[in-house]
Amino acid sequence: MNRYVEAARPRTLPAAVTPVVVGTAAALRPIGEIDLGRAALALVVALALQVAVNYANDLFDGVRGVDTPERTGPRRAVASGLISPTAMRAATAAALGVAAAAGLALAWLVGWELLLVGALAILATLGYSGGRRPYASRGLGEVSVFVFFGVVATAGSAYVQDEALGWPAVLASVPVGLLAVALLVVNNLRDIPTDTVAGKRTLAVRLGESRTRRLYQGLVIAALVAVVPVAAAVDGWWPLLGLLAAPVAVGPLRAAGHAPLGPELIPVLEATGRVQLLLGAGLAIGLAVSPRDLLSLGSDLGSGLASDLAYGFGSGLGSGLASAVAAIAGA
Protein backbone atom coordinates (compact mmCIF):
# COMPACT_ATOMS: atom_id res chain seq x y z
CA MET A 1 0.00 0.00 0.00
CA ASN A 2 1.20 3.52 -0.79
CA ARG A 3 2.58 5.13 2.37
CA TYR A 4 0.40 8.23 2.05
CA VAL A 5 -2.69 6.10 1.52
CA GLU A 6 -1.76 4.11 4.62
CA ALA A 7 -1.24 7.31 6.61
CA ALA A 8 -4.66 8.57 5.47
CA ARG A 9 -6.18 5.58 7.36
CA PRO A 10 -8.71 4.49 4.72
CA ARG A 11 -10.82 2.64 7.29
CA THR A 12 -11.72 5.97 8.91
CA LEU A 13 -13.05 7.51 5.69
CA PRO A 14 -16.59 6.08 5.94
CA ALA A 15 -16.97 8.32 8.99
CA ALA A 16 -16.65 11.26 6.58
CA VAL A 17 -18.92 9.78 3.90
CA THR A 18 -21.86 8.87 6.18
CA PRO A 19 -22.84 12.40 7.29
CA VAL A 20 -22.72 13.71 3.72
CA VAL A 21 -24.95 10.90 2.43
CA VAL A 22 -27.41 11.27 5.32
CA GLY A 23 -27.45 15.08 5.10
CA THR A 24 -28.01 15.07 1.35
CA ALA A 25 -30.90 12.60 1.75
CA ALA A 26 -32.36 14.87 4.46
CA ALA A 27 -32.50 17.89 2.15
CA LEU A 28 -35.99 19.38 1.79
CA ARG A 29 -35.93 19.53 -2.00
CA PRO A 30 -37.37 16.52 -3.89
CA ILE A 31 -34.82 13.74 -4.08
CA GLY A 32 -34.92 13.86 -7.87
CA GLU A 33 -33.83 17.50 -7.77
CA ILE A 34 -30.74 16.96 -5.63
CA ASP A 35 -27.79 18.89 -7.03
CA LEU A 36 -25.22 16.14 -7.49
CA GLY A 37 -22.46 18.67 -8.12
CA ARG A 38 -22.98 20.30 -4.73
CA ALA A 39 -23.23 16.89 -3.06
CA ALA A 40 -19.95 15.83 -4.67
CA LEU A 41 -18.21 19.00 -3.48
CA ALA A 42 -19.51 18.44 0.06
CA LEU A 43 -18.16 14.89 -0.08
CA VAL A 44 -14.75 16.12 -1.25
CA VAL A 45 -14.63 18.61 1.63
CA ALA A 46 -15.52 15.94 4.20
CA LEU A 47 -13.06 13.37 2.86
CA ALA A 48 -10.23 15.88 2.52
CA LEU A 49 -10.74 17.13 6.08
CA GLN A 50 -10.76 13.55 7.39
CA VAL A 51 -7.50 12.83 5.59
CA ALA A 52 -6.06 16.13 6.81
CA VAL A 53 -6.89 15.44 10.45
CA ASN A 54 -5.37 11.96 10.14
CA TYR A 55 -2.20 13.39 8.60
CA ALA A 56 -1.99 16.18 11.17
CA ASN A 57 -2.51 13.78 14.07
CA ASP A 58 0.21 11.50 12.68
CA LEU A 59 2.54 14.48 12.29
CA PHE A 60 2.04 16.17 15.65
CA ASP A 61 1.91 12.98 17.72
CA GLY A 62 4.97 11.67 15.91
CA VAL A 63 7.00 14.83 16.48
CA ARG A 64 5.95 15.07 20.14
CA GLY A 65 6.79 11.45 20.84
CA VAL A 66 3.20 10.51 21.69
CA ASP A 67 3.31 7.66 19.19
CA THR A 68 5.79 5.02 20.29
CA PRO A 69 6.59 1.43 19.21
CA GLU A 70 4.39 0.25 22.09
CA ARG A 71 1.31 1.91 20.58
CA THR A 72 -1.51 -0.42 19.58
CA GLY A 73 -3.24 0.00 16.24
CA PRO A 74 -2.20 0.96 12.72
CA ARG A 75 1.41 1.97 12.13
CA ARG A 76 1.99 5.72 12.32
CA ALA A 77 3.96 7.07 9.38
CA VAL A 78 6.04 9.78 11.08
CA ALA A 79 6.80 7.84 14.27
CA SER A 80 7.90 4.79 12.26
CA GLY A 81 10.04 6.85 9.89
CA LEU A 82 7.91 5.91 6.91
CA ILE A 83 7.28 9.61 6.12
CA SER A 84 9.43 12.51 7.30
CA PRO A 85 7.83 15.36 9.29
CA THR A 86 8.56 17.76 6.42
CA ALA A 87 6.80 15.53 3.91
CA MET A 88 3.86 15.01 6.26
CA ARG A 89 3.50 18.76 6.74
CA ALA A 90 3.28 19.09 2.96
CA ALA A 91 0.73 16.27 2.75
CA THR A 92 -1.39 17.86 5.47
CA ALA A 93 -1.28 21.21 3.70
CA ALA A 94 -2.24 19.53 0.40
CA ALA A 95 -5.25 17.81 1.98
CA LEU A 96 -6.37 21.09 3.54
CA GLY A 97 -5.86 22.76 0.17
CA VAL A 98 -8.19 20.28 -1.51
CA ALA A 99 -10.80 20.85 1.21
CA ALA A 100 -10.43 24.63 0.87
CA ALA A 101 -10.75 24.54 -2.93
CA ALA A 102 -13.93 22.45 -2.80
CA GLY A 103 -15.23 24.64 0.01
CA LEU A 104 -14.61 27.81 -1.97
CA ALA A 105 -16.54 26.34 -4.89
CA LEU A 106 -19.44 25.56 -2.57
CA ALA A 107 -19.31 29.05 -1.07
CA TRP A 108 -19.48 30.54 -4.57
CA LEU A 109 -22.52 28.38 -5.38
CA VAL A 110 -24.33 28.65 -2.04
CA GLY A 111 -23.19 31.62 0.03
CA TRP A 112 -20.30 33.31 1.79
CA GLU A 113 -21.38 31.99 5.18
CA LEU A 114 -19.75 28.69 4.25
CA LEU A 115 -16.35 30.41 4.32
CA LEU A 116 -16.70 30.90 8.07
CA VAL A 117 -17.70 27.29 8.60
CA GLY A 118 -14.75 26.16 6.50
CA ALA A 119 -12.28 28.34 8.40
CA LEU A 120 -13.50 26.95 11.73
CA ALA A 121 -13.23 23.41 10.38
CA ILE A 122 -9.60 24.01 9.38
CA LEU A 123 -8.84 25.44 12.80
CA ALA A 124 -10.42 22.39 14.40
CA THR A 125 -8.45 20.05 12.15
CA LEU A 126 -5.09 21.56 13.11
CA GLY A 127 -5.95 22.25 16.72
CA TYR A 128 -6.93 18.65 17.47
CA SER A 129 -3.34 17.57 18.09
CA GLY A 130 -1.36 20.65 17.02
CA GLY A 131 -0.44 23.96 18.59
CA ARG A 132 0.65 24.70 22.13
CA ARG A 133 -2.44 23.23 23.74
CA PRO A 134 -4.00 20.58 21.47
CA TYR A 135 -7.59 20.15 22.54
CA ALA A 136 -7.48 16.35 22.12
CA SER A 137 -5.09 16.32 25.08
CA ARG A 138 -7.54 18.41 27.08
CA GLY A 139 -10.36 15.90 26.69
CA LEU A 140 -12.23 17.98 24.09
CA GLY A 141 -11.69 15.86 21.00
CA GLU A 142 -15.10 14.23 21.34
CA VAL A 143 -16.84 17.62 21.34
CA SER A 144 -15.13 18.63 18.10
CA VAL A 145 -15.93 15.31 16.42
CA PHE A 146 -19.62 15.62 17.32
CA VAL A 147 -19.78 19.19 16.06
CA PHE A 148 -17.85 18.84 12.81
CA PHE A 149 -18.35 15.18 11.81
CA GLY A 150 -21.90 15.15 13.13
CA VAL A 151 -23.82 18.41 13.11
CA VAL A 152 -21.81 20.47 10.61
CA ALA A 153 -21.18 17.69 8.09
CA THR A 154 -24.75 16.34 8.16
CA ALA A 155 -26.79 19.53 8.44
CA GLY A 156 -24.27 21.31 6.23
CA SER A 157 -24.73 18.77 3.44
CA ALA A 158 -28.48 19.46 3.52
CA TYR A 159 -27.86 23.21 3.71
CA VAL A 160 -25.83 23.29 0.49
CA GLN A 161 -28.84 21.74 -1.26
CA ASP A 162 -31.62 23.87 0.24
CA GLU A 163 -29.73 26.98 1.36
CA ALA A 164 -31.83 26.58 4.50
CA LEU A 165 -31.87 24.31 7.53
CA GLY A 166 -34.65 21.77 8.03
CA TRP A 167 -35.48 19.78 11.13
CA PRO A 168 -34.83 16.36 9.54
CA ALA A 169 -31.18 17.20 8.78
CA VAL A 170 -30.58 18.78 12.19
CA LEU A 171 -32.08 15.79 13.99
CA ALA A 172 -30.30 13.28 11.74
CA SER A 173 -26.97 14.86 12.63
CA VAL A 174 -27.35 13.65 16.22
CA PRO A 175 -27.13 9.86 15.73
CA VAL A 176 -24.47 10.34 13.07
CA GLY A 177 -22.40 12.52 15.40
CA LEU A 178 -22.86 10.22 18.41
CA LEU A 179 -21.50 7.25 16.48
CA ALA A 180 -18.56 9.30 15.22
CA VAL A 181 -17.80 10.13 18.85
CA ALA A 182 -18.19 6.46 19.81
CA LEU A 183 -15.50 5.59 17.25
CA LEU A 184 -13.12 8.08 18.85
CA VAL A 185 -13.97 6.94 22.38
CA VAL A 186 -13.25 3.27 21.72
CA ASN A 187 -10.06 4.24 19.88
CA ASN A 188 -8.91 6.26 22.89
CA LEU A 189 -10.04 3.51 25.27
CA ARG A 190 -7.67 1.16 23.47
CA ASP A 191 -4.85 3.68 23.79
CA ILE A 192 -5.27 4.57 27.49
CA PRO A 193 -2.03 2.83 28.60
CA THR A 194 0.22 4.42 25.95
CA ASP A 195 -1.49 7.83 26.06
CA THR A 196 -1.08 7.91 29.83
CA VAL A 197 2.65 7.24 29.54
CA ALA A 198 2.99 9.87 26.78
CA GLY A 199 1.12 12.50 28.81
CA LYS A 200 -1.72 12.75 26.30
CA ARG A 201 -4.72 13.36 28.56
CA THR A 202 -7.60 12.39 26.31
CA LEU A 203 -11.11 12.17 27.69
CA ALA A 204 -10.58 8.41 28.09
CA VAL A 205 -7.45 8.98 30.17
CA ARG A 206 -9.28 11.52 32.31
CA LEU A 207 -12.35 9.33 32.86
CA GLY A 208 -10.47 6.10 33.36
CA GLU A 209 -11.10 2.68 31.88
CA SER A 210 -14.39 1.78 33.56
CA ARG A 211 -16.19 5.06 32.88
CA THR A 212 -14.90 5.21 29.31
CA ARG A 213 -16.37 1.78 28.64
CA ARG A 214 -19.73 2.98 29.94
CA LEU A 215 -19.44 6.18 27.90
CA TYR A 216 -18.93 4.18 24.71
CA GLN A 217 -21.94 1.99 25.45
CA GLY A 218 -24.06 5.02 26.25
CA LEU A 219 -23.10 6.74 23.01
CA VAL A 220 -24.02 3.76 20.84
CA ILE A 221 -27.35 3.24 22.62
CA ALA A 222 -28.11 6.98 22.45
CA ALA A 223 -27.37 6.99 18.72
CA LEU A 224 -29.90 4.21 18.14
CA VAL A 225 -32.52 5.97 20.28
CA ALA A 226 -31.87 9.24 18.40
CA VAL A 227 -33.13 7.65 15.19
CA VAL A 228 -36.69 7.84 16.53
CA PRO A 229 -36.96 11.68 16.59
CA VAL A 230 -35.74 11.74 12.99
CA ALA A 231 -38.62 9.49 11.96
CA ALA A 232 -41.03 11.59 14.01
CA ALA A 233 -39.93 14.71 12.12
CA VAL A 234 -41.13 13.39 8.75
CA ASP A 235 -44.48 12.21 7.51
CA GLY A 236 -43.67 8.52 7.81
CA TRP A 237 -41.42 6.14 9.69
CA TRP A 238 -39.03 5.11 6.95
CA PRO A 239 -36.00 6.57 8.79
CA LEU A 240 -36.47 3.80 11.36
CA LEU A 241 -34.59 1.67 8.85
CA GLY A 242 -31.58 3.07 10.67
CA LEU A 243 -32.47 0.77 13.56
CA LEU A 244 -31.41 -2.19 11.43
CA ALA A 245 -28.01 -1.37 12.88
CA ALA A 246 -29.20 -2.40 16.36
CA PRO A 247 -28.48 -6.15 16.05
CA VAL A 248 -25.01 -5.36 14.69
CA ALA A 249 -24.39 -3.10 17.70
CA VAL A 250 -24.97 -5.88 20.25
CA GLY A 251 -21.55 -7.46 19.72
CA PRO A 252 -19.41 -4.34 20.17
CA LEU A 253 -21.57 -3.17 23.08
CA ARG A 254 -20.87 -6.41 24.92
CA ALA A 255 -17.19 -6.57 23.97
CA ALA A 256 -16.57 -2.97 25.01
CA GLY A 257 -17.65 -3.87 28.51
CA HIS A 258 -14.96 -6.49 29.11
CA ALA A 259 -12.38 -6.69 26.30
CA PRO A 260 -8.85 -6.01 27.60
CA LEU A 261 -7.21 -2.74 26.66
CA GLY A 262 -5.05 -2.97 23.57
CA PRO A 263 -5.41 -5.09 20.40
CA GLU A 264 -8.53 -6.86 21.68
CA LEU A 265 -10.47 -3.62 21.22
CA ILE A 266 -9.62 -3.30 17.52
CA PRO A 267 -12.57 -5.56 16.52
CA VAL A 268 -14.85 -3.31 18.59
CA LEU A 269 -13.58 -0.30 16.66
CA GLU A 270 -14.20 -2.04 13.34
CA ALA A 271 -17.66 -3.22 14.39
CA THR A 272 -18.58 0.32 15.47
CA GLY A 273 -17.67 1.50 11.98
CA ARG A 274 -20.07 -1.07 10.55
CA VAL A 275 -22.81 0.12 12.91
CA GLN A 276 -22.28 3.68 11.71
CA LEU A 277 -22.43 2.64 8.05
CA LEU A 278 -25.58 0.58 8.51
CA LEU A 279 -27.36 3.21 10.61
CA GLY A 280 -26.37 5.90 8.12
CA ALA A 281 -27.53 3.86 5.15
CA GLY A 282 -30.87 3.13 6.80
CA LEU A 283 -31.37 6.78 7.72
CA ALA A 284 -30.41 7.95 4.24
CA ILE A 285 -32.77 5.54 2.49
CA GLY A 286 -35.57 6.34 4.90
CA LEU A 287 -35.14 10.08 4.49
CA ALA A 288 -34.83 9.80 0.71
CA VAL A 289 -38.22 8.09 0.35
CA SER A 290 -40.00 10.31 2.88
CA PRO A 291 -42.33 13.12 1.69
CA ARG A 292 -40.72 16.52 1.15
CA ASP A 293 -43.54 18.76 2.38
CA LEU A 294 -41.59 19.58 5.52
CA LEU A 295 -41.22 22.84 7.37
CA SER A 296 -37.83 24.56 6.99
CA LEU A 297 -36.22 26.24 9.96
CA GLY A 298 -36.00 29.31 7.75
CA SER A 299 -34.08 30.18 4.63
CA ASP A 300 -32.35 33.06 6.36
CA LEU A 301 -31.11 31.03 9.30
CA GLY A 302 -27.77 30.16 7.74
CA SER A 303 -26.87 33.70 6.74
CA GLY A 304 -28.18 35.12 10.01
CA LEU A 305 -26.12 32.67 12.01
CA ALA A 306 -23.08 33.45 9.90
CA SER A 307 -23.54 37.16 10.57
CA ASP A 308 -23.76 36.61 14.32
CA LEU A 309 -20.71 34.37 14.33
CA ALA A 310 -18.78 36.76 12.14
CA TYR A 311 -19.54 39.61 14.54
CA GLY A 312 -18.36 37.59 17.54
CA PHE A 313 -15.40 35.78 16.03
CA GLY A 314 -14.44 37.77 12.95
CA SER A 315 -11.82 39.90 14.64
CA GLY A 316 -9.97 36.86 15.98
CA LEU A 317 -10.44 34.46 13.10
CA GLY A 318 -7.57 35.74 11.00
CA SER A 319 -5.09 35.51 13.86
CA GLY A 320 -6.47 32.08 14.78
CA LEU A 321 -5.86 30.78 11.29
CA ALA A 322 -2.40 32.29 11.30
CA SER A 323 -1.62 30.51 14.58
CA ALA A 324 -2.86 27.23 13.17
CA VAL A 325 -0.75 27.57 10.04
CA ALA A 326 2.24 28.45 12.20
CA ALA A 327 1.62 25.32 14.27
CA ILE A 328 1.80 23.02 11.27
CA ALA A 329 4.80 24.87 9.87
CA GLY A 330 6.67 24.57 13.13
CA ALA A 331 5.88 20.91 13.83
C-alpha positions in Angstrom: 0.0 0.0 0.0 1.2 3.5 -0.8 2.6 5.1 2.4 0.4 8.2 2.1 -2.7 6.1 1.5 -1.8 4.1 4.6 -1.2 7.3 6.6 -4.7 8.6 5.5 -6.2 5.6 7.4 -8.7 4.5 4.7 -10.8 2.6 7.3 -11.7 6.0 8.9 -13.0 7.5 5.7 -16.6 6.1 5.9 -17.0 8.3 9.0 -16.7 11.3 6.6 -18.9 9.8 3.9 -21.9 8.9 6.2 -22.8 12.4 7.3 -22.7 13.7 3.7 -25.0 10.9 2.4 -27.4 11.3 5.3 -27.4 15.1 5.1 -28.0 15.1 1.4 -30.9 12.6 1.7 -32.4 14.9 4.5 -32.5 17.9 2.2 -36.0 19.4 1.8 -35.9 19.5 -2.0 -37.4 16.5 -3.9 -34.8 13.7 -4.1 -34.9 13.9 -7.9 -33.8 17.5 -7.8 -30.7 17.0 -5.6 -27.8 18.9 -7.0 -25.2 16.1 -7.5 -22.5 18.7 -8.1 -23.0 20.3 -4.7 -23.2 16.9 -3.1 -20.0 15.8 -4.7 -18.2 19.0 -3.5 -19.5 18.4 0.1 -18.2 14.9 -0.1 -14.8 16.1 -1.2 -14.6 18.6 1.6 -15.5 15.9 4.2 -13.1 13.4 2.9 -10.2 15.9 2.5 -10.7 17.1 6.1 -10.8 13.6 7.4 -7.5 12.8 5.6 -6.1 16.1 6.8 -6.9 15.4 10.4 -5.4 12.0 10.1 -2.2 13.4 8.6 -2.0 16.2 11.2 -2.5 13.8 14.1 0.2 11.5 12.7 2.5 14.5 12.3 2.0 16.2 15.6 1.9 13.0 17.7 5.0 11.7 15.9 7.0 14.8 16.5 5.9 15.1 20.1 6.8 11.4 20.8 3.2 10.5 21.7 3.3 7.7 19.2 5.8 5.0 20.3 6.6 1.4 19.2 4.4 0.2 22.1 1.3 1.9 20.6 -1.5 -0.4 19.6 -3.2 0.0 16.2 -2.2 1.0 12.7 1.4 2.0 12.1 2.0 5.7 12.3 4.0 7.1 9.4 6.0 9.8 11.1 6.8 7.8 14.3 7.9 4.8 12.3 10.0 6.8 9.9 7.9 5.9 6.9 7.3 9.6 6.1 9.4 12.5 7.3 7.8 15.4 9.3 8.6 17.8 6.4 6.8 15.5 3.9 3.9 15.0 6.3 3.5 18.8 6.7 3.3 19.1 3.0 0.7 16.3 2.7 -1.4 17.9 5.5 -1.3 21.2 3.7 -2.2 19.5 0.4 -5.3 17.8 2.0 -6.4 21.1 3.5 -5.9 22.8 0.2 -8.2 20.3 -1.5 -10.8 20.9 1.2 -10.4 24.6 0.9 -10.7 24.5 -2.9 -13.9 22.4 -2.8 -15.2 24.6 0.0 -14.6 27.8 -2.0 -16.5 26.3 -4.9 -19.4 25.6 -2.6 -19.3 29.0 -1.1 -19.5 30.5 -4.6 -22.5 28.4 -5.4 -24.3 28.6 -2.0 -23.2 31.6 0.0 -20.3 33.3 1.8 -21.4 32.0 5.2 -19.8 28.7 4.3 -16.4 30.4 4.3 -16.7 30.9 8.1 -17.7 27.3 8.6 -14.7 26.2 6.5 -12.3 28.3 8.4 -13.5 27.0 11.7 -13.2 23.4 10.4 -9.6 24.0 9.4 -8.8 25.4 12.8 -10.4 22.4 14.4 -8.4 20.1 12.1 -5.1 21.6 13.1 -6.0 22.2 16.7 -6.9 18.7 17.5 -3.3 17.6 18.1 -1.4 20.7 17.0 -0.4 24.0 18.6 0.7 24.7 22.1 -2.4 23.2 23.7 -4.0 20.6 21.5 -7.6 20.1 22.5 -7.5 16.3 22.1 -5.1 16.3 25.1 -7.5 18.4 27.1 -10.4 15.9 26.7 -12.2 18.0 24.1 -11.7 15.9 21.0 -15.1 14.2 21.3 -16.8 17.6 21.3 -15.1 18.6 18.1 -15.9 15.3 16.4 -19.6 15.6 17.3 -19.8 19.2 16.1 -17.8 18.8 12.8 -18.4 15.2 11.8 -21.9 15.2 13.1 -23.8 18.4 13.1 -21.8 20.5 10.6 -21.2 17.7 8.1 -24.8 16.3 8.2 -26.8 19.5 8.4 -24.3 21.3 6.2 -24.7 18.8 3.4 -28.5 19.5 3.5 -27.9 23.2 3.7 -25.8 23.3 0.5 -28.8 21.7 -1.3 -31.6 23.9 0.2 -29.7 27.0 1.4 -31.8 26.6 4.5 -31.9 24.3 7.5 -34.7 21.8 8.0 -35.5 19.8 11.1 -34.8 16.4 9.5 -31.2 17.2 8.8 -30.6 18.8 12.2 -32.1 15.8 14.0 -30.3 13.3 11.7 -27.0 14.9 12.6 -27.4 13.7 16.2 -27.1 9.9 15.7 -24.5 10.3 13.1 -22.4 12.5 15.4 -22.9 10.2 18.4 -21.5 7.2 16.5 -18.6 9.3 15.2 -17.8 10.1 18.9 -18.2 6.5 19.8 -15.5 5.6 17.3 -13.1 8.1 18.9 -14.0 6.9 22.4 -13.3 3.3 21.7 -10.1 4.2 19.9 -8.9 6.3 22.9 -10.0 3.5 25.3 -7.7 1.2 23.5 -4.9 3.7 23.8 -5.3 4.6 27.5 -2.0 2.8 28.6 0.2 4.4 26.0 -1.5 7.8 26.1 -1.1 7.9 29.8 2.7 7.2 29.5 3.0 9.9 26.8 1.1 12.5 28.8 -1.7 12.8 26.3 -4.7 13.4 28.6 -7.6 12.4 26.3 -11.1 12.2 27.7 -10.6 8.4 28.1 -7.5 9.0 30.2 -9.3 11.5 32.3 -12.3 9.3 32.9 -10.5 6.1 33.4 -11.1 2.7 31.9 -14.4 1.8 33.6 -16.2 5.1 32.9 -14.9 5.2 29.3 -16.4 1.8 28.6 -19.7 3.0 29.9 -19.4 6.2 27.9 -18.9 4.2 24.7 -21.9 2.0 25.5 -24.1 5.0 26.2 -23.1 6.7 23.0 -24.0 3.8 20.8 -27.3 3.2 22.6 -28.1 7.0 22.4 -27.4 7.0 18.7 -29.9 4.2 18.1 -32.5 6.0 20.3 -31.9 9.2 18.4 -33.1 7.7 15.2 -36.7 7.8 16.5 -37.0 11.7 16.6 -35.7 11.7 13.0 -38.6 9.5 12.0 -41.0 11.6 14.0 -39.9 14.7 12.1 -41.1 13.4 8.8 -44.5 12.2 7.5 -43.7 8.5 7.8 -41.4 6.1 9.7 -39.0 5.1 7.0 -36.0 6.6 8.8 -36.5 3.8 11.4 -34.6 1.7 8.8 -31.6 3.1 10.7 -32.5 0.8 13.6 -31.4 -2.2 11.4 -28.0 -1.4 12.9 -29.2 -2.4 16.4 -28.5 -6.1 16.0 -25.0 -5.4 14.7 -24.4 -3.1 17.7 -25.0 -5.9 20.2 -21.6 -7.5 19.7 -19.4 -4.3 20.2 -21.6 -3.2 23.1 -20.9 -6.4 24.9 -17.2 -6.6 24.0 -16.6 -3.0 25.0 -17.6 -3.9 28.5 -15.0 -6.5 29.1 -12.4 -6.7 26.3 -8.8 -6.0 27.6 -7.2 -2.7 26.7 -5.0 -3.0 23.6 -5.4 -5.1 20.4 -8.5 -6.9 21.7 -10.5 -3.6 21.2 -9.6 -3.3 17.5 -12.6 -5.6 16.5 -14.8 -3.3 18.6 -13.6 -0.3 16.7 -14.2 -2.0 13.3 -17.7 -3.2 14.4 -18.6 0.3 15.5 -17.7 1.5 12.0 -20.1 -1.1 10.5 -22.8 0.1 12.9 -22.3 3.7 11.7 -22.4 2.6 8.1 -25.6 0.6 8.5 -27.4 3.2 10.6 -26.4 5.9 8.1 -27.5 3.9 5.1 -30.9 3.1 6.8 -31.4 6.8 7.7 -30.4 8.0 4.2 -32.8 5.5 2.5 -35.6 6.3 4.9 -35.1 10.1 4.5 -34.8 9.8 0.7 -38.2 8.1 0.3 -40.0 10.3 2.9 -42.3 13.1 1.7 -40.7 16.5 1.1 -43.5 18.8 2.4 -41.6 19.6 5.5 -41.2 22.8 7.4 -37.8 24.6 7.0 -36.2 26.2 10.0 -36.0 29.3 7.8 -34.1 30.2 4.6 -32.4 33.1 6.4 -31.1 31.0 9.3 -27.8 30.2 7.7 -26.9 33.7 6.7 -28.2 35.1 10.0 -26.1 32.7 12.0 -23.1 33.5 9.9 -23.5 37.2 10.6 -23.8 36.6 14.3 -20.7 34.4 14.3 -18.8 36.8 12.1 -19.5 39.6 14.5 -18.4 37.6 17.5 -15.4 35.8 16.0 -14.4 37.8 13.0 -11.8 39.9 14.6 -10.0 36.9 16.0 -10.4 34.5 13.1 -7.6 35.7 11.0 -5.1 35.5 13.9 -6.5 32.1 14.8 -5.9 30.8 11.3 -2.4 32.3 11.3 -1.6 30.5 14.6 -2.9 27.2 13.2 -0.7 27.6 10.0 2.2 28.4 12.2 1.6 25.3 14.3 1.8 23.0 11.3 4.8 24.9 9.9 6.7 24.6 13.1 5.9 20.9 13.8 
